[in-house]
Amino acid sequence: MMWMCVAVFLLWMRSGRCTDKANTSDLIEYTAADFYEKLHSGKMMFIYFEHQVSPTISLFLVELEKSAEALQDYGVLVGKVNCNKELVYKYCSEERLLHTAFLFRGGKEFLSFGLDTIFDVNSIVSEVLFAILRDEIKYVHTDADLLAMEKAARGKKDIVLGYVCSLGTQEHRSIMETAYVYGSKYQFILITGGPVLKHLGVNESSPLSRVWFLHCRVHSGFMIPMTSERCPLTRMRKPLSTLSLHSFLQLMEAPLVTEVYDDPSSVQPPQFPYQQTPQVFLFSHPATEHLDLDTATTLAWRLRGLALLLLVHRQSPAVKTPDEYNAAYRLPEKSLEVKYLTLNSLDEVLVLFADQEKDEEEEDDDEEDNEGVDDDEEDSHFGKLDDEIAAAVFENRGTLPDMDSVTQLTSDNFHSAVAQSSLTVVLFYLKWDAVSMAFLSSFIEVAERLADSEVNEVQMSVVDCGEWTDLCAAQPGSAVPFQPITAFPSVLFLHPQHPAQHFRGMLGSEALHRFIMISRVASPVLLSTLEEAQSFLLEVPHPELAGYQLDRVVGLFEAQAQTAAFTEAAKSLRGEALTGLLTDELAEKWAADHSVDLPAVLVFPSWRTHTHPFTLPASSTAEELLTHINTALLHPMPELTVENLPSFFLLGKALLLLFVGEEEDKIGRRQNQALVKEMRTVVESGGEKMERYLACWIHLGRTPAGMSILGSYVGSMPPLPALVLTHLPSGDQIYQYPPNTPIVASSVLHWLQRVEDGTESPTGLLDEDSWPPAFEFYDFLKIMDMQEPDSAQQQTPKEEEEEVNEEEVNVKEHVVVEDMTNDNRHAHSEL
């Protein structure tokens, strides 16, 4: 407690200062003897060696005098040496030092400062403290650097991340002064712009300084689960000053949830240092104590930095609040009155602080030229029980999507509805699954887009498998044309008289829309003339497909009887590629014109011109032919994106990943093109040896997520280009091609050989894939075990009826708990 008081006093002295002026009216002027005496004593000194006084120097000396009073609290002596009176070797003999001040530490020169960087008291104090603390305060520029810092601090220290638009400002000084006091307790990180701001949701042109608290230390109290590799963060909402930052850090040390057994009216208002912080009360019942605590913890994270949350246990006889209320609050600037209310969702609590937040946002908008940063978006790294998808669903759980554009299928109307359309697209989902609800919005968006395009033959339908379990779990041999649905969300394409086809693409509106539009085309298309064949290769079947790259496959057969395997393979490719079929004399003429022996299959990848197709032999089985077609469609050196990464992962090959940076000019583009071309040479030169690898590349300008991937692979952001080998079938090792070594085909092949021989040391290891329950509350199996004792006792019908009635009463009483239990979510891992 004494340490806290000393810290508060020191920070108050730095921020407000006493009204009495210090007794140093003039800047301390040291003689040469004084200077050397102080220097050899090892004390820190900030000295300016005065040669001649100009108007600019005079202004600087005034600011230097002001800084002397501030820096003396940090053990720094401030003064000047008049070189016109006596000389100090080296510092008084060179005129170029006229515009330089020096910091001495440990008996020697520590750092020099140009006067253009220390132009007032704030810049002097901030720059000197920044120099003193340069080993303690880290400076990061990229998100990968920040991620590496978070990983290093995990379980050890919390991080205070400060953004200042420029160094030497009042805000910079506030961060440095606070870091001087709290540097041993927290890891301070400073940023002045760059990609980190995008990760934090801040416009880089923003003139407002900001601070975030990253909860990286494992707390003994309540803590949200670390399902993400990022530390959850809380943004400081008040304008940055030394005192506000000190108060904010104190608030971050406050208990997340405080459990009390008194009525809110009897609970004391917050004591120092939280006396200006509102209190929010939630009520707990004995029957739902664990659920109420989980609900309170979730809300406390959303209120972190705004209010203190207290959980009131109604089991205590001291609690007199009527059961009709499930929440209460007390504002510090008002009286000590506690106001009670009944909530229908957790979001209603945040409305209590909406006016204050709205005023701050409007002020931010005015000062930031309508920057438009959403507070909820910035706080999206905490107050969540799960990943980003689940968080988005959680925030919008009170708003159900408009289902008018889709048909809701049930066990009663399924067969009749499917029979009415030539193509029925069915989404099987669960309301309590986060990914299902997120994709439901995209599914409805596609349905509305199809309706606007007057695509009437496609019926977009949904099945709520939580309601219609008999339909979703129908066993083989029943009337439904699909296997039991075991993964959610799942999308099936149903054509009359054809087996159901699974959609295995990206769960997004664009990928689904593309698949649907291609699925509308017959597979295969029967081509009866050469004109139709040319049109098939050169034209798009529908204007909606004009913006998409389309793969095409053409089968050439002498007789219709030979087409069975190709027709079956074409059905499997429906939605992914356009397939055409030529037979009899037309096939013979086409084969003669293109010097192809019948039967044959021509593959026209979208990345290759239609005049140079791949020619494949017509296999005897559809599975074998499908494998050959998919191999031919695969780009020899594909560019990985967020959209296509899952499909490449399914190949099960080790990834040989080339990371290239964003080009600034034509020279940069040519360099990247040359690198990709060289990697294609690696694939071609390696021959069969390279078949076990998928050589690919990521453009960090077009796919910024690649920076986080690269940083997680090697621990920091290496120089670009970077070549990494990962996801080896033999283990979790990650190998990095030697940095700053030219990427040449022969060198890369030798490096791969060393990896195979075991003579190359791995750079790191992949994290283990583990999906524990997102919250202990969600460990349903554990809860079931706890609720079923070893010696189960039989209940009488009367006891069962009473138990059911009691549960119904609990549901009515605990609105907050109901809100949480309606949002059960599963953990999902990004690839």
C-alpha positions in Angstrom: 0.0 0.0 0.0 2.9 2.3 0.8 4.4 1.7 -2.6 1.0 2.6 -4.2 0.9 5.9 -2.3 4.4 6.8 -3.3 3.6 6.0 -7.0 0.5 8.2 -6.8 2.3 11.0 -5.2 5.1 10.9 -7.7 2.7 10.8 -10.7 0.6 13.6 -9.2 3.7 15.7 -8.8 4.6 15.1 -12.4 1.1 15.8 -13.7 -0.2 18.6 -11.6 2.8 19.9 -9.7 2.5 22.1 -6.7 1.5 25.6 -7.2 4.6 26.9 -5.5 7.5 27.5 -8.0 10.7 25.8 -7.3 13.5 27.9 -5.9 15.5 27.6 -9.1 14.8 30.7 -11.0 17.8 30.2 -13.3 19.2 27.1 -15.0 22.0 25.5 -13.0 25.3 26.4 -14.6 28.1 24.0 -14.0 31.8 24.8 -14.0 34.2 22.4 -15.7 35.2 21.1 -12.3 31.6 20.6 -11.2 30.8 18.8 -14.4 33.7 16.3 -14.0 32.8 15.8 -10.3 29.2 14.9 -11.1 30.3 12.9 -14.1 32.7 10.7 -12.1 30.1 10.2 -9.4 28.1 8.2 -11.9 25.0 10.3 -11.6 22.8 10.8 -14.6 23.1 14.3 -16.1 21.4 16.1 -19.0 23.8 18.8 -20.1 23.8 21.5 -22.8 27.2 23.0 -23.6 26.5 26.7 -24.5 28.6 28.3 -27.1 26.7 31.3 -28.3 23.1 32.4 -27.6 20.7 32.9 -30.5 17.0 33.5 -30.2 16.4 29.7 -30.9 19.0 28.7 -28.2 17.4 31.2 -25.7 14.0 29.5 -26.2 15.6 26.1 -25.7 17.3 27.2 -22.5 13.9 28.3 -21.1 12.4 24.9 -21.8 15.5 23.2 -20.4 15.1 25.1 -17.2 11.5 23.9 -16.9 12.5 20.3 -17.5 15.1 20.4 -14.7 12.3 20.5 -12.1 10.5 17.5 -13.8 13.6 15.4 -14.4 15.1 15.8 -10.9 12.3 13.4 -9.6 13.8 10.7 -11.8 17.3 11.2 -10.6 18.5 13.3 -13.6 20.6 16.4 -13.0 19.9 19.1 -15.6 22.1 22.1 -16.3 24.5 23.8 -18.8 28.1 24.5 -19.1 29.1 27.9 -20.5 31.9 27.2 -23.0 32.6 30.9 -23.3 33.8 31.0 -19.7 35.7 27.7 -19.5 36.3 24.8 -21.8 35.3 21.2 -21.4 37.4 19.0 -23.7 35.5 17.7 -26.7 32.2 19.3 -25.9 33.3 22.9 -26.1 35.9 22.6 -28.8 33.6 21.7 -31.7 31.1 24.2 -33.1 29.0 21.4 -34.6 27.8 20.5 -31.1 26.1 23.9 -30.8 22.7 22.3 -31.5 23.2 19.2 -29.4 22.5 18.3 -25.8 24.0 15.2 -24.0 22.8 12.6 -21.5 25.5 11.2 -19.3 25.1 8.0 -17.4 27.6 5.8 -15.4 30.4 8.3 -15.8 30.3 8.4 -19.6 28.3 9.9 -22.5 25.1 7.8 -22.9 23.2 9.6 -25.7 23.1 12.8 -27.7 20.0 14.7 -28.8 19.6 17.2 -31.6 17.8 20.4 -30.4 15.2 19.9 -33.1 13.9 16.8 -31.2 13.9 18.4 -27.8 12.1 21.7 -28.4 10.0 22.0 -25.3 9.7 20.6 -21.8 7.5 17.7 -22.9 9.8 16.6 -25.6 12.9 17.0 -23.3 11.3 14.9 -20.5 9.9 12.3 -22.8 13.0 11.8 -24.9 15.3 11.6 -21.8 13.1 9.1 -20.1 12.7 7.2 -23.3 16.5 7.0 -23.5 16.8 5.8 -19.9 14.1 3.2 -20.4 15.1 2.1 -23.9 15.9 -1.4 -22.7 12.5 -1.7 -20.9 10.2 -0.1 -23.5 9.9 -1.9 -26.7 9.1 -0.3 -30.1 7.1 -2.4 -32.6 6.1 -1.7 -36.1 4.4 -4.8 -37.5 1.6 -7.0 -36.2 4.0 -9.9 -36.3 6.4 -8.1 -33.9 3.5 -7.4 -31.5 2.4 -11.1 -31.7 5.9 -12.2 -30.8 5.9 -9.8 -27.8 2.6 -11.2 -26.7 3.9 -14.7 -26.9 7.0 -13.8 -24.9 4.9 -12.1 -22.2 2.2 -14.8 -22.0 2.0 -16.0 -18.4 4.6 -13.5 -17.2 3.6 -9.9 -17.6 0.7 -7.8 -18.8 1.5 -5.4 -21.6 0.7 -1.7 -21.8 0.6 -0.7 -25.5 0.7 3.0 -26.2 0.2 4.8 -29.5 1.4 8.4 -30.0 1.1 10.1 -33.3 4.6 11.6 -32.8 7.4 11.5 -30.2 8.1 14.4 -27.9 4.4 15.2 -27.2 2.6 15.5 -23.9 1.1 12.1 -24.5 4.5 10.6 -25.1 5.7 12.1 -21.9 2.8 10.7 -20.0 3.6 7.2 -21.2 7.3 7.5 -20.4 6.6 8.9 -16.8 4.2 6.0 -16.2 6.6 3.5 -17.6 9.3 4.8 -15.2 7.0 4.0 -12.2 5.4 0.8 -13.5 8.2 -0.5 -15.8 9.0 -3.5 -13.5 5.4 -4.5 -13.3 4.3 -4.3 -16.9 5.9 -4.6 -20.3 5.5 -1.2 -22.0 5.4 -1.1 -25.8 5.3 2.0 -27.9 4.0 2.4 -31.5 3.7 5.5 -33.7 1.8 4.0 -36.6 2.2 1.1 -39.1 0.3 -2.1 -39.6 -0.3 -2.6 -35.8 -2.8 0.2 -35.9 -4.9 -1.8 -38.5 -4.9 -4.8 -36.2 -6.2 -2.5 -33.4 -8.8 -0.9 -35.7 -7.3 2.6 -35.7 -6.9 5.0 -38.6 -3.2 5.7 -39.0 -4.0 9.4 -39.7 -5.6 9.7 -36.3 -4.2 12.6 -34.2 -5.4 11.0 -30.9 -3.0 9.1 -28.7 -4.3 5.8 -27.3 -3.4 3.1 -24.8 -4.4 -0.5 -24.6 -3.9 -3.0 -21.8 -3.1 -6.5 -23.0 -4.0 -9.2 -20.5 -1.2 -11.6 -21.1 -0.4 -12.7 -17.5 -2.3 -15.6 -16.0 -4.4 -14.2 -13.3 -5.5 -16.1 -10.2 -8.9 -14.7 -10.5 -11.4 -14.8 -13.3 -9.8 -15.0 -16.8 -11.3 -15.6 -20.2 -9.9 -18.7 -21.9 -6.8 -18.2 -24.1 -8.4 -19.8 -27.1 -6.5 -17.4 -29.4 -2.8 -16.8 -29.6 -3.5 -13.1 -29.0 -3.8 -11.6 -25.5 -7.2 -10.1 -24.8 -7.0 -6.3 -24.7 -8.9 -3.4 -23.1 -8.7 0.1 -24.5 -8.4 3.2 -22.2 -11.3 5.4 -23.1 -10.2 8.6 -21.4 -7.8 11.1 -22.9 -4.3 10.2 -22.3 -2.5 11.9 -19.4 -0.3 10.7 -16.6 -3.0 10.7 -14.0 -5.6 9.1 -16.3 -3.1 6.4 -17.3 -2.3 5.7 -13.7 -6.0 5.4 -12.9 -6.5 3.1 -15.8 -3.7 0.8 -14.8 -5.1 0.7 -11.2 -8.5 -0.2 -12.7 -7.0 -3.1 -14.6 -5.8 -4.6 -11.3 -9.3 -4.5 -9.9 -11.1 -7.9 -9.4 -12.9 -8.9 -12.5 -16.0 -10.0 -10.5 -16.5 -9.4 -6.8 -19.0 -11.7 -5.0 -21.0 -10.1 -2.2 -23.7 -11.3 0.2 -25.3 -7.9 1.1 -28.0 -6.0 -0.6 -26.6 -3.5 -3.2 -27.8 -0.6 -1.1 -25.6 -1.8 1.8 -22.5 -2.4 -0.3 -19.9 0.4 0.1 -19.2 2.6 -2.9 -15.8 1.9 -4.6 -12.8 2.9 -2.4 -9.5 4.4 -3.5 -8.3 4.1 -6.2 -11.6 3.1 -7.8 -13.8 5.9 -6.3 -14.7 7.4 -9.7 -15.8 4.0 -11.2 -19.4 3.0 -11.6 -20.7 -0.2 -10.0 -22.9 -2.8 -11.7 -24.7 -5.5 -9.7 -26.0 -8.8 -11.0 -28.0 -11.2 -8.9 -27.3 -14.9 -8.5 -29.6 -17.7 -7.3 -28.3 -20.9 -5.5 -29.8 -23.2 -8.2 -27.9 -21.4 -11.0 -24.8 -20.2 -9.1 -22.2 -21.5 -11.6 -24.1 -20.2 -14.6 -24.6 -16.8 -13.0 -20.9 -16.6 -12.3 -20.1 -17.4 -15.9 -22.6 -14.7 -17.1 -21.1 -12.2 -14.7 -17.6 -12.9 -15.9 -18.6 -12.5 -19.5 -20.2 -9.1 -18.8 -17.3 -8.0 -16.6 -15.0 -8.4 -19.6 -17.2 -6.3 -21.7 -17.3 -3.6 -19.0 -13.6 -3.8 -18.3 -12.3 -0.3 -17.9 -15.9 1.1 -17.6 -17.3 -0.3 -14.5 -16.8 -2.7 -11.6 -19.0 -5.8 -11.5 -20.4 -7.3 -8.4 -22.3 -10.6 -8.2 -24.9 -10.5 -5.4 -25.9 -13.9 -3.9 -29.6 -14.0 -3.1 -29.1 -17.0 -0.8 -28.0 -14.5 1.8 -30.8 -13.2 4.1 -29.3 -9.8 3.9 -30.3 -9.4 0.3 -33.7 -7.7 0.3 -34.0 -6.7 -3.4 -37.3 -8.0 -5.0 -36.9 -11.0 -7.3 -38.4 -9.0 -10.2 -35.0 -7.2 -10.6 -31.9 -9.0 -11.9 -29.5 -6.1 -12.1 -28.7 -2.8 -10.4 -26.1 0.0 -10.8 -24.6 3.0 -9.0 -22.9 6.0 -10.7 -20.1 7.8 -8.8 -20.8 11.3 -9.9 -24.4 11.0 -8.7 -25.7 10.3 -5.2 -25.1 7.0 -3.5 -28.5 5.8 -4.8 -28.7 2.4 -6.3 -31.0 2.0 -9.2 -32.6 -1.4 -10.0 -33.7 -2.8 -13.3 -34.8 -5.9 -15.1 -32.6 -6.9 -18.1 -33.5 -9.0 -21.1 -29.9 -9.2 -22.4 -26.4 -8.3 -21.4 -26.2 -5.5 -24.0 -28.7 -3.5 -22.0 -26.1 -3.0 -19.3 -23.8 -1.3 -21.8 -26.6 1.2 -22.5 -26.0 2.7 -19.1 -22.8 4.1 -20.3 -23.9 4.9 -23.9 -24.2 8.6 -23.3 -20.7 8.9 -22.0 -19.3 6.7 -24.7 -21.3 8.6 -27.4 -19.9 12.0 -26.3 -16.4 10.6 -26.4 -17.0 9.1 -29.9 -18.4 12.4 -31.2 -15.4 14.2 -29.8 -13.1 11.6 -31.4 -15.0 12.0 -34.7 -14.6 15.8 -34.7 -10.9 15.6 -33.9 -10.2 12.7 -36.2 -12.0 14.0 -39.2 -14.8 11.4 -39.0 -12.4 8.5 -38.4 -15.3 6.3 -37.4 -13.6 3.9 -35.1 -16.2 1.6 -33.4 -15.5 1.1 -29.8 -17.1 -2.3 -29.8 -14.8 -3.3 -32.7 -11.7 -2.1 -30.9 -12.8 -4.1 -27.8 -13.4 -7.3 -29.8 -10.4 -9.1 -28.2 -12.0 -9.5 -24.8 -15.4 -10.0 -23.3 -15.8 -13.1 -25.5 -16.0 -16.7 -24.7 -14.7 -17.9 -28.0 -13.2 -17.0 -31.3 -13.9 -14.0 -33.6 -16.8 -15.8 -35.4 -18.5 -16.7 -32.1 -17.9 -13.1 -30.8 -19.6 -11.6 -33.8 -22.6 -13.9 -33.4 -22.7 -13.1 -29.6 -22.8 -9.4 -30.2 -25.7 -9.7 -32.7 -27.5 -12.6 -31.0 -30.6 -10.4 -30.3 -31.2 -9.8 -34.0 -32.3 -12.7 -36.0 -31.8 -12.6 -39.8 -34.7 -12.1 -42.1 -35.7 -15.6 -43.4 -38.2 -14.4 -46.1 -35.8 -15.2 -49.0 -35.3 -18.8 -48.0 -37.6 -21.8 -47.6 -37.6 -23.3 -44.1 -37.8 -27.1 -44.6 -39.3 -29.5 -42.1 -39.9 -33.2 -42.0 -43.4 -32.5 -43.3 -42.6 -30.3 -46.4 -39.1 -31.6 -47.3 -40.0 -33.9 -50.2 -42.6 -31.7 -51.7 -40.4 -28.6 -51.6 -37.4 -30.4 -53.1 -39.4 -31.9 -55.9 -40.5 -28.4 -57.1 -37.1 -27.2 -58.2 -34.4 -28.4 -60.6 -31.8 -27.4 -57.9 -32.4 -27.1 -54.2 -29.6 -25.7 -52.0 -30.1 -26.7 -48.4 -28.3 -25.3 -45.4 -28.3 -27.6 -42.3 -27.6 -25.5 -39.2 -27.9 -25.2 -35.4 -29.1 -22.0 -33.8 -26.6 -22.3 -30.9 -23.6 -22.9 -33.1 -21.6 -19.7 -33.9 -20.3 -20.7 -37.3 -23.8 -21.9 -38.3 -25.3 -18.5 -37.4 -22.5 -16.6 -39.1 -22.8 -18.5 -42.3 -26.7 -18.3 -42.2 -26.3 -14.6 -42.9 -24.1 -15.3 -45.9 -26.5 -17.9 -47.1 -29.4 -15.5 -46.9 -27.3 -12.9 -48.7 -26.8 -15.3 -51.6 -30.5 -16.1 -51.7 -31.4 -12.4 -52.0 -28.7 -12.0 -54.7 -30.2 -14.8 -56.7 -33.7 -13.4 -56.4 -32.5 -10.0 -57.6 -30.9 -11.7 -60.6 -34.2 -13.5 -61.3 -32.6 -17.0 -60.9 -35.9 -18.7 -60.2 -34.9 -22.4 -60.8 -32.7 -22.5 -57.7 -34.5 -22.9 -54.3 -32.5 -21.7 -51.3 -33.7 -23.7 -48.2 -32.6 -24.1 -44.6 -33.2 -26.8 -42.0 -32.8 -26.1 -38.3 -31.4 -29.4 -37.0 -32.0 -28.4 -33.5 -35.8 -28.5 -34.2 -35.9 -31.2 -36.9 -33.5 -33.8 -35.6 -35.4 -36.7 -37.3 -34.7 -35.1 -40.7 -31.1 -34.3 -40.1 -30.3 -37.6 -38.6 -32.2 -39.8 -41.1 -30.5 -43.1 -41.6 -29.4 -44.5 -44.9 -32.2 -46.3 -46.7 -34.8 -43.8 -45.6 -36.7 -41.5 -48.0 -34.2 -38.6 -47.7 -31.5 -38.5 -50.4 -28.5 -37.9 -48.1 -26.5 -39.4 -45.3 -27.0 -38.2 -41.7 -25.8 -34.7 -41.1 -22.9 -34.8 -38.5 -21.1 -31.5 -39.1 -22.6 -28.0 -38.9 -23.1 -26.0 -40.9 -23.4 -28.3 -44.0 -24.7 -27.3 -47.4 -26.1 -29.9 -49.8 -27.0 -29.5 -53.5 -30.0 -31.6 -54.4 -30.9 -32.4 -58.0 -34.0 -34.6 -58.7 -33.0 -38.2 -59.4 -29.4 -37.5 -58.5 -27.3 -38.1 -55.3 -26.8 -35.2 -53.0 -23.7 -33.2 -53.5 -21.8 -31.6 -50.5 -20.5 -28.0 -50.8 -16.9 -28.2 -49.5 -15.9 -24.7 -50.5 -15.2 -21.5 -48.4 -18.1 -20.7 -46.0 -18.7 -17.3 -47.6 -21.2 -15.6 -49.9 -18.9 -15.3 -52.9 -17.7 -18.9 -52.9 -21.3 -20.2 -52.5 -22.7 -18.0 -55.2 -20.0 -19.1 -57.6 -20.7 -22.8 -56.8 -24.4 -22.3 -57.3 -24.1 -20.5 -60.6 -21.8 -23.2 -62.0 -24.1 -25.9 -60.7 -26.9 -24.5 -62.8 -25.1 -25.7 -65.9 -25.6 -29.3 -66.9 -22.7 -31.6 -66.1 -21.6 -32.6 -68.6 -22.9 -30.3 -71.3 -23.6 -32.4 -74.5 -21.9 -30.5 -77.3 -23.5 -31.3 -80.7 -21.6 -28.9 -83.0 -18.2 -27.4 -83.3 -19.7 -23.9 -82.7 -21.1 -25.1 -79.4 -17.7 -26.5 -78.5 -16.0 -23.2 -79.3 -18.7 -21.3 -77.4 -18.2 -23.7 -74.4 -14.5 -22.8 -74.2 -14.7 -19.1 -74.8 -18.0 -17.8 -73.4 -19.5 -17.8 -69.9 -22.9 -19.6 -69.6 -24.4 -16.8 -67.4 -23.6 -13.1 -67.0 -23.3 -13.6 -63.2 -20.2 -15.8 -63.9 -18.4 -13.1 -65.9 -16.2 -12.1 -63.0 -15.1 -15.6 -62.1 -12.2 -17.7 -63.4 -13.7 -20.9 -64.7 -12.0 -24.3 -65.2 -13.3 -26.4 -68.1 -13.0 -30.1 -68.9 -14.0 -31.7 -72.2 -14.4 -35.4 -72.8 -13.8 -36.9 -76.3 -15.2 -40.3 -77.0 -15.8 -42.4 -80.2 -19.1 -43.8 -78.8 -21.7 -43.0 -76.2 -21.0 -46.3 -74.5 -17.5 -45.2 -73.5 -18.7 -42.2 -71.5 -19.8 -43.8 -68.2 -16.7 -43.0 -66.2 -16.4 -39.5 -67.5 -20.1 -38.7 -66.9 -19.7 -39.9 -63.3 -16.6 -37.7 -62.8 -18.4 -34.8 -64.4 -21.2 -35.0 -61.8 -18.6 -34.9 -59.0 -17.1 -31.7 -60.6 -20.5 -30.0 -60.8 -20.2 -26.5 -59.2 -16.4 -26.6 -59.4 -15.7 -26.8 -63.1 -17.6 -26.7 -66.4 -17.7 -30.0 -68.2 -18.5 -30.8 -71.8 -18.9 -34.0 -73.8 -18.3 -34.7 -77.5 -18.9 -38.1 -79.1 -19.0 -39.9 -82.4 -17.9 -38.0 -85.6 -17.7 -34.6 -83.8 -15.2 -36.1 -81.3 -13.2 -37.6 -84.1 -13.0 -34.3 -86.0 -12.0 -32.4 -82.9 -9.4 -35.0 -82.1 -8.0 -34.8 -85.6 -7.8 -31.0 -85.5 -5.9 -31.1 -82.1 -3.8 -34.2 -82.8 -5.4 -36.1 -79.9 -5.9 -39.9 -79.8 -9.4 -41.0 -78.8 -10.7 -41.5 -76.2 -9.2 -38.5 -74.3 -10.1 -35.9 -71.7 -8.9 -32.3 -72.3 -8.4 -30.1 -69.2 -8.5 -26.3 -69.6 -7.4 -24.7 -66.3 -8.4 -21.1 -65.7 -4.8 -20.1 -65.2 -3.7 -21.4 -68.6 -4.8 -20.4 -72.1 -7.5 -22.4 -73.8 -5.1 -23.2 -76.7 -2.8 -25.3 -74.5 -4.9 -27.8 -72.6 -3.7 -30.8 -70.7 -4.5 -34.1 -72.4 -5.4 -37.0 -70.1 -6.1 -40.6 -71.1 -9.7 -41.7 -70.4 -9.5 -43.8 -67.3 -11.6 -46.9 -66.6 -13.0 -45.6 -63.3 -14.5 -42.2 -62.3 -12.4 -42.0 -59.2 -9.1 -42.4 -61.1 -10.2 -39.9 -63.8 -11.3 -37.4 -61.1 -7.9 -37.6 -59.5 -6.1 -36.9 -62.8 -8.4 -34.0 -63.5 -7.9 -32.4 -60.1 -4.1 -32.7 -60.5 -4.2 -31.1 -63.9 -6.4 -28.2 -62.6 -3.9 -27.5 -59.8 -1.6 -24.6 -60.5 2.1 -25.6 -60.4 2.9 -22.6 -58.1 -0.5 -21.4 -56.7 -0.9 -18.2 -54.8 -2.4 -18.9 -51.4 -5.3 -16.7 -50.2 -7.7 -16.9 -47.3 -10.3 -18.3 -49.6 -8.4 -21.1 -51.3 -6.2 -22.2 -48.3 -8.7 -24.9 -47.1 -8.8 -26.6 -50.5 -5.0 -26.8 -50.6 -4.8 -28.1 -47.1 -7.1 -31.0 -48.1 -4.3 -32.2 -50.4 -2.4 -33.4 -47.4 1.0 -32.2 -48.7 3.8 -30.4 -47.0 3.7 -26.7 -47.8 6.7 -25.0 -49.3 5.7 -21.4 -48.8 7.3 -18.4 -50.4 6.4 -15.1 -48.7 6.8 -11.9 -50.8 6.2 -8.4 -49.8 4.0 -5.7 -51.4 5.6 -4.1 -54.4 6.2 -0.3 -54.4 7.0 0.0 -58.1 7.5 -2.0 -61.3 10.9 -3.1 -60.2 9.4 -4.7 -57.1 6.8 -6.5 -59.2 9.4 -7.9 -61.6 11.4 -9.1 -58.6 8.4 -10.9 -57.2 7.5 -12.4 -60.5 11.1 -13.6 -60.9 10.9 -15.3 -57.4 7.7 -17.1 -58.3 9.2 -18.2 -61.6 12.3 -19.5 -59.8 10.1 -21.5 -57.5 8.4 -23.0 -60.5 11.8 -24.0 -61.7 12.3 -25.8 -58.4 9.1 -27.8 -59.0 10.1 -28.7 -62.5 13.7 -29.5 -61.7 12.8 -31.6 -58.6 10.6 -33.9 -60.6 9.0 -36.7 -58.7 10.8 -35.6 -55.5 8.7 -32.5 -55.5 5.4 -34.3 -55.6 5.3 -34.7 -51.8 5.4 -30.8 -51.5 2.9 -28.2 -52.5 5.0 -25.2 -53.6 3.0 -22.1 -53.2 3.4 -18.4 -52.4 1.7 -15.7 -50.3 1.6 -12.0 -51.4 1.6 -10.1 -48.1 0.1 -7.1 -49.7 -3.0 -8.9 -51.1 -3.2 -11.3 -48.1 -2.1 -9.4 -44.9 -3.0 -12.4 -42.8 0.1 -13.9 -44.2 2.2 -11.7 -41.9 0.7 -13.3 -38.8 1.2 -16.7 -40.3 4.9 -16.0 -41.1 5.4 -14.5 -37.7 3.9 -17.5 -35.9 6.1 -19.8 -38.0 9.5 -18.2 -37.3 8.8 -16.2 -34.1 9.3 -12.8 -35.6 9.1 -11.0 -38.9 12.1 -12.1 -41.0 13.5 -10.2 -44.0 11.5 -10.7 -47.2 11.3 -12.8 -49.3 11.1 -15.7 -46.9 10.8 -19.4 -47.8 9.4 -21.8 -45.2 8.7 -25.5 -45.2 5.9 -26.6 -42.9 3.0 -29.1 -42.3 5.2 -32.0 -43.0 3.4 -35.4 -42.7 6.4 -36.7 -40.7 6.1 -34.2 -37.9 5.4 -30.6 -36.7 8.8 -29.2 -37.5 9.1 -25.8 -39.3 12.1 -25.1 -41.5 13.2 -21.7 -42.8 15.4 -21.3 -45.9 18.5 -19.4 -44.7 17.6 -15.7 -44.6 19.4 -13.3 -46.9 20.4 -16.2 -49.1 19.4 -15.9 -52.8 16.5 -18.1 -53.7 17.9 -20.2 -56.5 16.4 -23.5 -57.7 19.6 -25.5 -57.1 20.1 -24.1 -53.6 16.5 -24.7 -52.6 16.7 -28.3 -53.8 19.9 -28.9 -51.8 18.2 -27.3 -48.8 15.2 -29.7 -49.1 17.6 -32.6 -49.4 19.3 -31.6 -46.1 15.8 -31.4 -44.5 15.1 -34.9 -45.7 18.5 -36.2 -44.5 17.9 -34.7 -41.1 21.0 -32.5 -41.2 19.0 -29.2 -41.3 17.8 -27.9 -37.9 14.2 -26.8 -37.6 13.3 -23.2 -36.9 10.3 -24.1 -34.8 7.4 -26.3 -34.2 3.7 -26.0 -35.1 1.4 -25.5 -32.2 -0.6 -28.5 -31.2 -4.2 -28.5 -32.5 -6.3 -28.6 -29.3 -9.9 -27.6 -29.0 -10.8 -27.7 -25.3 -14.2 -26.4 -24.2 -14.2 -22.6 -24.7 -15.3 -22.2 -21.1 -15.6 -24.6 -18.3 -19.3 -23.8 -18.5 -19.3 -25.4 -21.9 -17.8 -28.7 -20.8 -21.2 -30.4 -21.1 -19.8 -33.9 -20.5 -18.2 -32.7 -17.2 -21.4 -31.0 -16.1 -23.4 -34.2 -16.9 -21.0 -36.3 -14.9 -21.3 -33.9 -11.9 -25.0 -34.0 -12.1 -25.3 -37.8 -12.2 -24.0 -39.3 -9.0 -22.6 -42.8 -8.9 -25.5 -44.1 -7.0 -28.4 -42.8 -9.0 -31.6 -42.7 -7.0 -35.1 -43.3 -8.4 -37.5 -40.3 -8.3 -41.2 -40.6 -7.7 -43.4 -39.0 -10.4 -44.3 -36.3 -7.9 -40.6 -35.4 -7.3 -40.0 -35.3 -11.1 -42.9 -32.9 -11.5 -41.7 -30.6 -8.7 -38.2 -30.6 -10.3 -39.6 -29.6 -13.7 -41.7 -26.8 -12.1 -38.7 -25.5 -10.3 -36.7 -25.4 -13.6 -39.5 -23.5 -15.2 -39.5 -20.9 -12.4 -35.7 -20.6 -12.7 -35.9 -19.9 -16.4 -38.4 -17.1 -15.8 -36.4 -15.6 -13.0 -33.0 -15.5 -14.5 -33.2 -13.5 -17.7 -29.4 -13.0 -17.9 -28.7 -16.7 -17.5 -31.2 -17.5 -20.2 -29.5 -15.0 -22.5 -26.2 -16.9 -22.1 -27.5 -20.4 -22.3 -29.2 -19.6 -25.6 -25.8 -18.8 -27.0 -23.9 -22.0 -26.6 -20.9 -21.9 -28.9 -18.2 -24.3 -30.0 -14.5 -23.5 -30.4 -13.4 -23.3 -34.0 -9.8 -23.2 -35.1 -8.5 -21.2 -38.1 -6.5 -23.2 -40.6 
